[in-house]
Amino acid sequence: MARLSEEEKRELLSVGPSLSADLEKIKKRARSPFHKSDGTVDYVALTSFLNQINVLLGHPRKAFRPILGDKFLL
């Protein structure tokens, strides 16, 4: 792997703070499509998305099978 010259090192160090500030701005503006405006998870949107992906992949929907028993090991 090639080493950086002193000039390249100085250039990277000079760009660092502005790059960090730009990344912070991007992070603050980023929004997950599965979160509501108050920050909680939108389970309806998440479930709808997962069902659509399941249809797209062609997997049949499985019936719910209750878990039976009283002794469970982790």
PDB file of N, CA, C and O in Angstrom, chain B, residues numbered from 101:
ATOM      1  N   MET B 101       0.848  -1.173   0.000  1.00  0.00           N
ATOM      2  CA  MET B 101       0.000   0.000   0.000  1.00  0.00           C
ATOM      3  C   MET B 101       0.893   1.235   0.000  1.00  0.00           C
ATOM      4  O   MET B 101       1.877   1.290   0.737  1.00  0.00           O
ATOM      5  N   ALA B 102       0.564   2.202  -0.800  1.00  0.00           N
ATOM      6  CA  ALA B 102       1.379   3.405  -0.942  1.00  0.00           C
ATOM      7  C   ALA B 102       1.202   4.317   0.267  1.00  0.00           C
ATOM      8  O   ALA B 102       0.113   4.426   0.831  1.00  0.00           O
ATOM      9  N   ARG B 103       2.283   4.959   0.642  1.00  0.00           N
ATOM     10  CA  ARG B 103       2.240   5.915   1.752  1.00  0.00           C
ATOM     11  C   ARG B 103       1.861   7.296   1.228  1.00  0.00           C
ATOM     12  O   ARG B 103       2.125   7.642   0.077  1.00  0.00           O
ATOM     13  N   LEU B 104       1.236   8.070   2.106  1.00  0.00           N
ATOM     14  CA  LEU B 104       0.855   9.428   1.730  1.00  0.00           C
ATOM     15  C   LEU B 104       2.049  10.365   1.886  1.00  0.00           C
ATOM     16  O   LEU B 104       2.852  10.229   2.810  1.00  0.00           O
ATOM     17  N   SER B 105       2.142  11.294   0.983  1.00  0.00           N
ATOM     18  CA  SER B 105       3.194  12.310   1.108  1.00  0.00           C
ATOM     19  C   SER B 105       2.774  13.305   2.189  1.00  0.00           C
ATOM     20  O   SER B 105       1.617  13.317   2.609  1.00  0.00           O
ATOM     21  N   GLU B 106       3.697  14.123   2.630  1.00  0.00           N
ATOM     22  CA  GLU B 106       3.403  15.126   3.658  1.00  0.00           C
ATOM     23  C   GLU B 106       2.327  16.103   3.172  1.00  0.00           C
ATOM     24  O   GLU B 106       1.466  16.523   3.946  1.00  0.00           O
ATOM     25  N   GLU B 107       2.385  16.454   1.905  1.00  0.00           N
ATOM     26  CA  GLU B 107       1.390  17.377   1.341  1.00  0.00           C
ATOM     27  C   GLU B 107      -0.003  16.753   1.375  1.00  0.00           C
ATOM     28  O   GLU B 107      -0.981  17.423   1.709  1.00  0.00           O
ATOM     29  N   GLU B 108      -0.088  15.469   1.030  1.00  0.00           N
ATOM     30  CA  GLU B 108      -1.372  14.780   1.045  1.00  0.00           C
ATOM     31  C   GLU B 108      -1.909  14.660   2.474  1.00  0.00           C
ATOM     32  O   GLU B 108      -3.112  14.787   2.701  1.00  0.00           O
ATOM     33  N   LYS B 109      -1.029  14.418   3.422  1.00  0.00           N
ATOM     34  CA  LYS B 109      -1.443  14.343   4.817  1.00  0.00           C
ATOM     35  C   LYS B 109      -2.016  15.675   5.289  1.00  0.00           C
ATOM     36  O   LYS B 109      -3.055  15.709   5.948  1.00  0.00           O
ATOM     37  N   ARG B 110      -1.332  16.786   4.947  1.00  0.00           N
ATOM     38  CA  ARG B 110      -1.813  18.112   5.339  1.00  0.00           C
ATOM     39  C   ARG B 110      -3.179  18.393   4.712  1.00  0.00           C
ATOM     40  O   ARG B 110      -4.060  18.967   5.353  1.00  0.00           O
ATOM     41  N   GLU B 111      -3.345  17.982   3.450  1.00  0.00           N
ATOM     42  CA  GLU B 111      -4.623  18.213   2.761  1.00  0.00           C
ATOM     43  C   GLU B 111      -5.752  17.448   3.447  1.00  0.00           C
ATOM     44  O   GLU B 111      -6.839  17.990   3.649  1.00  0.00           O
ATOM     45  N   LEU B 112      -5.497  16.192   3.805  1.00  0.00           N
ATOM     46  CA  LEU B 112      -6.527  15.404   4.482  1.00  0.00           C
ATOM     47  C   LEU B 112      -6.883  15.997   5.840  1.00  0.00           C
ATOM     48  O   LEU B 112      -8.051  16.026   6.225  1.00  0.00           O
ATOM     49  N   LEU B 113      -5.875  16.466   6.558  1.00  0.00           N
ATOM     50  CA  LEU B 113      -6.129  17.068   7.866  1.00  0.00           C
ATOM     51  C   LEU B 113      -6.908  18.374   7.742  1.00  0.00           C
ATOM     52  O   LEU B 113      -7.703  18.699   8.623  1.00  0.00           O
ATOM     53  N   SER B 114      -6.698  19.117   6.680  1.00  0.00           N
ATOM     54  CA  SER B 114      -7.417  20.378   6.501  1.00  0.00           C
ATOM     55  C   SER B 114      -8.870  20.155   6.098  1.00  0.00           C
ATOM     56  O   SER B 114      -9.730  20.985   6.394  1.00  0.00           O
ATOM     57  N   VAL B 115      -9.147  19.056   5.433  1.00  0.00           N
ATOM     58  CA  VAL B 115     -10.511  18.755   4.976  1.00  0.00           C
ATOM     59  C   VAL B 115     -11.324  18.080   6.085  1.00  0.00           C
ATOM     60  O   VAL B 115     -12.554  18.133   6.059  1.00  0.00           O
ATOM     61  N   GLY B 116     -10.672  17.460   7.040  1.00  0.00           N
ATOM     62  CA  GLY B 116     -11.328  16.676   8.088  1.00  0.00           C
ATOM     63  C   GLY B 116     -12.466  17.372   8.800  1.00  0.00           C
ATOM     64  O   GLY B 116     -13.576  16.839   8.826  1.00  0.00           O
ATOM     65  N   PRO B 117     -12.237  18.561   9.391  1.00  0.00           N
ATOM     66  CA  PRO B 117     -13.321  19.203  10.147  1.00  0.00           C
ATOM     67  C   PRO B 117     -14.554  19.533   9.294  1.00  0.00           C
ATOM     68  O   PRO B 117     -15.682  19.351   9.752  1.00  0.00           O
ATOM     69  N   SER B 118     -14.357  20.007   8.083  1.00  0.00           N
ATOM     70  CA  SER B 118     -15.517  20.346   7.254  1.00  0.00           C
ATOM     71  C   SER B 118     -16.247  19.078   6.820  1.00  0.00           C
ATOM     72  O   SER B 118     -17.472  19.072   6.704  1.00  0.00           O
ATOM     73  N   LEU B 119     -15.498  18.010   6.584  1.00  0.00           N
ATOM     74  CA  LEU B 119     -16.121  16.737   6.211  1.00  0.00           C
ATOM     75  C   LEU B 119     -16.952  16.203   7.373  1.00  0.00           C
ATOM     76  O   LEU B 119     -18.059  15.705   7.173  1.00  0.00           O
ATOM     77  N   SER B 120     -16.419  16.306   8.580  1.00  0.00           N
ATOM     78  CA  SER B 120     -17.167  15.861   9.764  1.00  0.00           C
ATOM     79  C   SER B 120     -18.445  16.662   9.926  1.00  0.00           C
ATOM     80  O   SER B 120     -19.495  16.100  10.237  1.00  0.00           O
ATOM     81  N   ALA B 121     -18.367  17.966   9.718  1.00  0.00           N
ATOM     82  CA  ALA B 121     -19.559  18.816   9.841  1.00  0.00           C
ATOM     83  C   ALA B 121     -20.596  18.440   8.777  1.00  0.00           C
ATOM     84  O   ALA B 121     -21.793  18.394   9.060  1.00  0.00           O
ATOM     85  N   ASP B 122     -20.136  18.174   7.567  1.00  0.00           N
ATOM     86  CA  ASP B 122     -21.057  17.779   6.498  1.00  0.00           C
ATOM     87  C   ASP B 122     -21.734  16.455   6.823  1.00  0.00           C
ATOM     88  O   ASP B 122     -22.935  16.301   6.602  1.00  0.00           O
ATOM     89  N   LEU B 123     -20.976  15.502   7.345  1.00  0.00           N
ATOM     90  CA  LEU B 123     -21.555  14.202   7.697  1.00  0.00           C
ATOM     91  C   LEU B 123     -22.558  14.335   8.839  1.00  0.00           C
ATOM     92  O   LEU B 123     -23.563  13.625   8.858  1.00  0.00           O
ATOM     93  N   GLU B 124     -22.302  15.225   9.783  1.00  0.00           N
ATOM     94  CA  GLU B 124     -23.259  15.466  10.868  1.00  0.00           C
ATOM     95  C   GLU B 124     -24.565  16.038  10.323  1.00  0.00           C
ATOM     96  O   GLU B 124     -25.645  15.650  10.768  1.00  0.00           O
ATOM     97  N   LYS B 125     -24.473  16.956   9.363  1.00  0.00           N
ATOM     98  CA  LYS B 125     -25.679  17.530   8.757  1.00  0.00           C
ATOM     99  C   LYS B 125     -26.499  16.447   8.053  1.00  0.00           C
ATOM    100  O   LYS B 125     -27.723  16.400   8.173  1.00  0.00           O
ATOM    101  N   ILE B 126     -25.802  15.583   7.321  1.00  0.00           N
ATOM    102  CA  ILE B 126     -26.482  14.493   6.612  1.00  0.00           C
ATOM    103  C   ILE B 126     -27.168  13.573   7.617  1.00  0.00           C
ATOM    104  O   ILE B 126     -28.307  13.156   7.408  1.00  0.00           O
ATOM    105  N   LYS B 127     -26.477  13.261   8.698  1.00  0.00           N
ATOM    106  CA  LYS B 127     -27.032  12.369   9.719  1.00  0.00           C
ATOM    107  C   LYS B 127     -28.287  12.962  10.345  1.00  0.00           C
ATOM    108  O   LYS B 127     -29.254  12.240  10.589  1.00  0.00           O
ATOM    109  N   LYS B 128     -28.285  14.279  10.612  1.00  0.00           N
ATOM    110  CA  LYS B 128     -29.446  14.927  11.213  1.00  0.00           C
ATOM    111  C   LYS B 128     -30.650  14.930  10.270  1.00  0.00           C
ATOM    112  O   LYS B 128     -31.792  14.856  10.723  1.00  0.00           O
ATOM    113  N   ARG B 129     -30.402  15.015   8.969  1.00  0.00           N
ATOM    114  CA  ARG B 129     -31.498  15.073   7.994  1.00  0.00           C
ATOM    115  C   ARG B 129     -31.989  13.694   7.573  1.00  0.00           C
ATOM    116  O   ARG B 129     -33.062  13.570   6.983  1.00  0.00           O
ATOM    117  N   ALA B 130     -31.215  12.664   7.870  1.00  0.00           N
ATOM    118  CA  ALA B 130     -31.588  11.306   7.465  1.00  0.00           C
ATOM    119  C   ALA B 130     -32.846  10.876   8.211  1.00  0.00           C
ATOM    120  O   ALA B 130     -33.027  11.194   9.387  1.00  0.00           O
ATOM    121  N   ARG B 131     -33.702  10.157   7.518  1.00  0.00           N
ATOM    122  CA  ARG B 131     -34.956   9.705   8.112  1.00  0.00           C
ATOM    123  C   ARG B 131     -35.246   8.298   7.640  1.00  0.00           C
ATOM    124  O   ARG B 131     -35.225   8.015   6.442  1.00  0.00           O
ATOM    125  N   SER B 132     -35.513   7.423   8.581  1.00  0.00           N
ATOM    126  CA  SER B 132     -35.871   6.056   8.250  1.00  0.00           C
ATOM    127  C   SER B 132     -37.330   6.018   7.810  1.00  0.00           C
ATOM    128  O   SER B 132     -38.169   6.662   8.439  1.00  0.00           O
ATOM    129  N   PRO B 133     -37.657   5.284   6.750  1.00  0.00           N
ATOM    130  CA  PRO B 133     -39.054   5.206   6.321  1.00  0.00           C
ATOM    131  C   PRO B 133     -39.924   4.424   7.305  1.00  0.00           C
ATOM    132  O   PRO B 133     -41.149   4.419   7.178  1.00  0.00           O
ATOM    133  N   PHE B 134     -39.309   3.770   8.275  1.00  0.00           N
ATOM    134  CA  PHE B 134     -40.063   2.967   9.232  1.00  0.00           C
ATOM    135  C   PHE B 134     -40.155   3.625  10.604  1.00  0.00           C
ATOM    136  O   PHE B 134     -40.498   2.968  11.587  1.00  0.00           O
ATOM    137  N   HIS B 135     -39.851   4.912  10.674  1.00  0.00           N
ATOM    138  CA  HIS B 135     -39.978   5.652  11.925  1.00  0.00           C
ATOM    139  C   HIS B 135     -40.971   6.794  11.749  1.00  0.00           C
ATOM    140  O   HIS B 135     -41.024   7.442  10.704  1.00  0.00           O
ATOM    141  N   LYS B 136     -41.743   7.017  12.780  1.00  0.00           N
ATOM    142  CA  LYS B 136     -42.676   8.141  12.782  1.00  0.00           C
ATOM    143  C   LYS B 136     -41.904   9.410  13.120  1.00  0.00           C
ATOM    144  O   LYS B 136     -40.725   9.349  13.472  1.00  0.00           O
ATOM    145  N   SER B 137     -42.560  10.544  13.016  1.00  0.00           N
ATOM    146  CA  SER B 137     -41.881  11.813  13.274  1.00  0.00           C
ATOM    147  C   SER B 137     -41.436  11.944  14.728  1.00  0.00           C
ATOM    148  O   SER B 137     -40.512  12.703  15.023  1.00  0.00           O
ATOM    149  N   ASP B 138     -42.080  11.213  15.641  1.00  0.00           N
ATOM    150  CA  ASP B 138     -41.673  11.276  17.045  1.00  0.00           C
ATOM    151  C   ASP B 138     -40.558  10.296  17.384  1.00  0.00           C
ATOM    152  O   ASP B 138     -40.121  10.228  18.533  1.00  0.00           O
ATOM    153  N   GLY B 139     -40.090   9.533  16.390  1.00  0.00           N
ATOM    154  CA  GLY B 139     -38.967   8.626  16.591  1.00  0.00           C
ATOM    155  C   GLY B 139     -39.351   7.194  16.895  1.00  0.00           C
ATOM    156  O   GLY B 139     -38.481   6.325  16.950  1.00  0.00           O
ATOM    157  N   THR B 140     -40.637   6.923  17.094  1.00  0.00           N
ATOM    158  CA  THR B 140     -41.064   5.553  17.358  1.00  0.00           C
ATOM    159  C   THR B 140     -41.182   4.783  16.044  1.00  0.00           C
ATOM    160  O   THR B 140     -41.302   5.373  14.971  1.00  0.00           O
ATOM    161  N   VAL B 141     -41.148   3.471  16.149  1.00  0.00           N
ATOM    162  CA  VAL B 141     -41.219   2.612  14.963  1.00  0.00           C
ATOM    163  C   VAL B 141     -42.646   2.570  14.440  1.00  0.00           C
ATOM    164  O   VAL B 141     -43.588   2.406  15.214  1.00  0.00           O
ATOM    165  N   ASP B 142     -42.808   2.718  13.136  1.00  0.00           N
ATOM    166  CA  ASP B 142     -44.115   2.604  12.473  1.00  0.00           C
ATOM    167  C   ASP B 142     -44.282   1.144  12.050  1.00  0.00           C
ATOM    168  O   ASP B 142     -43.867   0.744  10.962  1.00  0.00           O
ATOM    169  N   TYR B 143     -44.902   0.356  12.941  1.00  0.00           N
ATOM    170  CA  TYR B 143     -45.014  -1.080  12.701  1.00  0.00           C
ATOM    171  C   TYR B 143     -45.900  -1.411  11.511  1.00  0.00           C
ATOM    172  O   TYR B 143     -45.695  -2.435  10.859  1.00  0.00           O
ATOM    173  N   VAL B 144     -46.865  -0.579  11.220  1.00  0.00           N
ATOM    174  CA  VAL B 144     -47.740  -0.816  10.064  1.00  0.00           C
ATOM    175  C   VAL B 144     -46.924  -0.710   8.774  1.00  0.00           C
ATOM    176  O   VAL B 144     -47.035  -1.563   7.893  1.00  0.00           O
ATOM    177  N   ALA B 145     -46.106   0.336   8.667  1.00  0.00           N
ATOM    178  CA  ALA B 145     -45.265   0.508   7.477  1.00  0.00           C
ATOM    179  C   ALA B 145     -44.236  -0.613   7.368  1.00  0.00           C
ATOM    180  O   ALA B 145     -43.984  -1.124   6.277  1.00  0.00           O
ATOM    181  N   LEU B 146     -43.645  -0.992   8.493  1.00  0.00           N
ATOM    182  CA  LEU B 146     -42.645  -2.059   8.492  1.00  0.00           C
ATOM    183  C   LEU B 146     -43.258  -3.391   8.073  1.00  0.00           C
ATOM    184  O   LEU B 146     -42.687  -4.108   7.251  1.00  0.00           O
ATOM    185  N   THR B 147     -44.414  -3.722   8.632  1.00  0.00           N
ATOM    186  CA  THR B 147     -45.085  -4.978   8.281  1.00  0.00           C
ATOM    187  C   THR B 147     -45.509  -4.983   6.819  1.00  0.00           C
ATOM    188  O   THR B 147     -45.370  -5.996   6.133  1.00  0.00           O
ATOM    189  N   SER B 148     -46.018  -3.873   6.348  1.00  0.00           N
ATOM    190  CA  SER B 148     -46.416  -3.769   4.943  1.00  0.00           C
ATOM    191  C   SER B 148     -45.218  -3.976   4.031  1.00  0.00           C
ATOM    192  O   SER B 148     -45.311  -4.690   3.033  1.00  0.00           O
ATOM    193  N   PHE B 149     -44.089  -3.352   4.368  1.00  0.00           N
ATOM    194  CA  PHE B 149     -42.873  -3.510   3.576  1.00  0.00           C
ATOM    195  C   PHE B 149     -42.411  -4.967   3.557  1.00  0.00           C
ATOM    196  O   PHE B 149     -42.080  -5.503   2.499  1.00  0.00           O
ATOM    197  N   LEU B 150     -42.390  -5.599   4.716  1.00  0.00           N
ATOM    198  CA  LEU B 150     -41.944  -6.997   4.778  1.00  0.00           C
ATOM    199  C   LEU B 150     -42.873  -7.920   3.993  1.00  0.00           C
ATOM    200  O   LEU B 150     -42.406  -8.863   3.354  1.00  0.00           O
ATOM    201  N   ASN B 151     -44.178  -7.664   4.032  1.00  0.00           N
ATOM    202  CA  ASN B 151     -45.122  -8.460   3.247  1.00  0.00           C
ATOM    203  C   ASN B 151     -44.903  -8.266   1.750  1.00  0.00           C
ATOM    204  O   ASN B 151     -44.987  -9.221   0.978  1.00  0.00           O
ATOM    205  N   GLN B 152     -44.620  -7.023   1.339  1.00  0.00           N
ATOM    206  CA  GLN B 152     -44.368  -6.757  -0.078  1.00  0.00           C
ATOM    207  C   GLN B 152     -43.083  -7.439  -0.544  1.00  0.00           C
ATOM    208  O   GLN B 152     -43.038  -7.983  -1.647  1.00  0.00           O
ATOM    209  N   ILE B 153     -42.053  -7.415   0.275  1.00  0.00           N
ATOM    210  CA  ILE B 153     -40.796  -8.097  -0.073  1.00  0.00           C
ATOM    211  C   ILE B 153     -41.035  -9.602  -0.164  1.00  0.00           C
ATOM    212  O   ILE B 153     -40.499 -10.266  -1.051  1.00  0.00           O
ATOM    213  N   ASN B 154     -41.835 -10.134   0.749  1.00  0.00           N
ATOM    214  CA  ASN B 154     -42.149 -11.563   0.739  1.00  0.00           C
ATOM    215  C   ASN B 154     -42.860 -11.949  -0.547  1.00  0.00           C
ATOM    216  O   ASN B 154     -42.558 -12.991  -1.130  1.00  0.00           O
ATOM    217  N   VAL B 155     -43.808 -11.118  -1.005  1.00  0.00           N
ATOM    218  CA  VAL B 155     -44.514 -11.376  -2.267  1.00  0.00           C
ATOM    219  C   VAL B 155     -43.535 -11.279  -3.436  1.00  0.00           C
ATOM    220  O   VAL B 155     -43.564 -12.100  -4.352  1.00  0.00           O
ATOM    221  N   LEU B 156     -42.677 -10.272  -3.392  1.00  0.00           N
ATOM    222  CA  LEU B 156     -41.697 -10.088  -4.459  1.00  0.00           C
ATOM    223  C   LEU B 156     -40.766 -11.292  -4.581  1.00  0.00           C
ATOM    224  O   LEU B 156     -40.432 -11.713  -5.688  1.00  0.00           O
ATOM    225  N   LEU B 157     -40.357 -11.837  -3.461  1.00  0.00           N
ATOM    226  CA  LEU B 157     -39.456 -12.990  -3.473  1.00  0.00           C
ATOM    227  C   LEU B 157     -40.175 -14.296  -3.782  1.00  0.00           C
ATOM    228  O   LEU B 157     -39.534 -15.315  -4.040  1.00  0.00           O
ATOM    229  N   GLY B 158     -41.505 -14.269  -3.757  1.00  0.00           N
ATOM    230  CA  GLY B 158     -42.276 -15.442  -4.129  1.00  0.00           C
ATOM    231  C   GLY B 158     -42.435 -16.462  -3.018  1.00  0.00           C
ATOM    232  O   GLY B 158     -42.760 -17.619  -3.283  1.00  0.00           O
ATOM    233  N   HIS B 159     -42.210 -16.051  -1.778  1.00  0.00           N
ATOM    234  CA  HIS B 159     -42.380 -16.979  -0.668  1.00  0.00           C
ATOM    235  C   HIS B 159     -43.837 -16.987  -0.225  1.00  0.00           C
ATOM    236  O   HIS B 159     -44.432 -15.930  -0.012  1.00  0.00           O
ATOM    237  N   PRO B 160     -44.410 -18.175  -0.086  1.00  0.00           N
ATOM    238  CA  PRO B 160     -45.794 -18.211   0.411  1.00  0.00           C
ATOM    239  C   PRO B 160     -45.833 -17.814   1.886  1.00  0.00           C
ATOM    240  O   PRO B 160     -44.891 -18.066   2.638  1.00  0.00           O
ATOM    241  N   ARG B 161     -46.907 -17.207   2.270  1.00  0.00           N
ATOM    242  CA  ARG B 161     -47.063 -16.788   3.652  1.00  0.00           C
ATOM    243  C   ARG B 161     -47.320 -18.008   4.519  1.00  0.00           C
ATOM    244  O   ARG B 161     -48.145 -18.851   4.168  1.00  0.00           O
ATOM    245  N   LYS B 162     -46.631 -18.114   5.640  1.00  0.00           N
ATOM    246  CA  LYS B 162     -46.807 -19.256   6.530  1.00  0.00           C
ATOM    247  C   LYS B 162     -47.838 -18.923   7.593  1.00  0.00           C
ATOM    248  O   LYS B 162     -47.920 -17.794   8.079  1.00  0.00           O
ATOM    249  N   ALA B 163     -48.620 -19.930   7.942  1.00  0.00           N
ATOM    250  CA  ALA B 163     -49.621 -19.757   8.992  1.00  0.00           C
ATOM    251  C   ALA B 163     -48.913 -19.647  10.341  1.00  0.00           C
ATOM    252  O   ALA B 163     -47.855 -20.240  10.547  1.00  0.00           O
ATOM    253  N   PHE B 164     -49.499 -18.896  11.239  1.00  0.00           N
ATOM    254  CA  PHE B 164     -48.927 -18.736  12.570  1.00  0.00           C
ATOM    255  C   PHE B 164     -49.033 -20.043  13.330  1.00  0.00           C
ATOM    256  O   PHE B 164     -50.093 -20.667  13.385  1.00  0.00           O
ATOM    257  N   ARG B 165     -47.917 -20.444  13.913  1.00  0.00           N
ATOM    258  CA  ARG B 165     -47.881 -21.655  14.726  1.00  0.00           C
ATOM    259  C   ARG B 165     -47.546 -21.254  16.152  1.00  0.00           C
ATOM    260  O   ARG B 165     -46.438 -20.783  16.407  1.00  0.00           O
ATOM    261  N   PRO B 166     -48.473 -21.426  17.090  1.00  0.00           N
ATOM    262  CA  PRO B 166     -48.180 -21.036  18.460  1.00  0.00           C
ATOM    263  C   PRO B 166     -47.064 -21.904  19.046  1.00  0.00           C
ATOM    264  O   PRO B 166     -46.930 -23.081  18.715  1.00  0.00           O
ATOM    265  N   ILE B 167     -46.279 -21.299  19.913  1.00  0.00           N
ATOM    266  CA  ILE B 167     -45.195 -22.025  20.578  1.00  0.00           C
ATOM    267  C   ILE B 167     -45.774 -22.686  21.822  1.00  0.00           C
ATOM    268  O   ILE B 167     -46.340 -22.018  22.687  1.00  0.00           O
ATOM    269  N   LEU B 168     -45.626 -23.994  21.901  1.00  0.00           N
ATOM    270  CA  LEU B 168     -46.184 -24.734  23.017  1.00  0.00           C
ATOM    271  C   LEU B 168     -45.056 -25.196  23.944  1.00  0.00           C
ATOM    272  O   LEU B 168     -43.917 -25.379  23.514  1.00  0.00           O
ATOM    273  N   GLY B 169     -45.386 -25.375  25.186  1.00  0.00           N
ATOM    274  CA  GLY B 169     -44.402 -25.870  26.147  1.00  0.00           C
ATOM    275  C   GLY B 169     -44.252 -24.925  27.309  1.00  0.00           C
ATOM    276  O   GLY B 169     -44.742 -23.796  27.293  1.00  0.00           O
ATOM    277  N   ASP B 170     -43.556 -25.418  28.329  1.00  0.00           N
ATOM    278  CA  ASP B 170     -43.345 -24.579  29.511  1.00  0.00           C
ATOM    279  C   ASP B 170     -41.870 -24.525  29.922  1.00  0.00           C
ATOM    280  O   ASP B 170     -41.515 -23.810  30.858  1.00  0.00           O
ATOM    281  N   LYS B 171     -41.019 -25.270  29.233  1.00  0.00           N
ATOM    282  CA  LYS B 171     -39.588 -25.244  29.534  1.00  0.00           C
ATOM    283  C   LYS B 171     -38.823 -24.879  28.267  1.00  0.00           C
ATOM    284  O   LYS B 171     -38.864 -25.601  27.271  1.00  0.00           O
ATOM    285  N   PHE B 172     -38.134 -23.763  28.318  1.00  0.00           N
ATOM    286  CA  PHE B 172     -37.402 -23.283  27.140  1.00  0.00           C
ATOM    287  C   PHE B 172     -35.946 -23.038  27.520  1.00  0.00           C
ATOM    288  O   PHE B 172     -35.666 -22.444  28.560  1.00  0.00           O
ATOM    289  N   LEU B 173     -35.045 -23.482  26.701  1.00  0.00           N
ATOM    290  CA  LEU B 173     -33.628 -23.259  26.916  1.00  0.00           C
ATOM    291  C   LEU B 173     -33.111 -22.265  25.905  1.00  0.00           C
ATOM    292  O   LEU B 173     -33.469 -22.319  24.728  1.00  0.00           O
ATOM    293  N   LEU B 174     -32.283 -21.370  26.355  1.00  0.00           N
ATOM    294  CA  LEU B 174     -31.684 -20.391  25.448  1.00  0.00           C
ATOM    295  C   LEU B 174     -30.305 -20.849  25.058  1.00  0.00           C
ATOM    296  O   LEU B 174     -29.621 -20.166  24.294  1.00  0.00           O
TER     297      LEU B 174
END
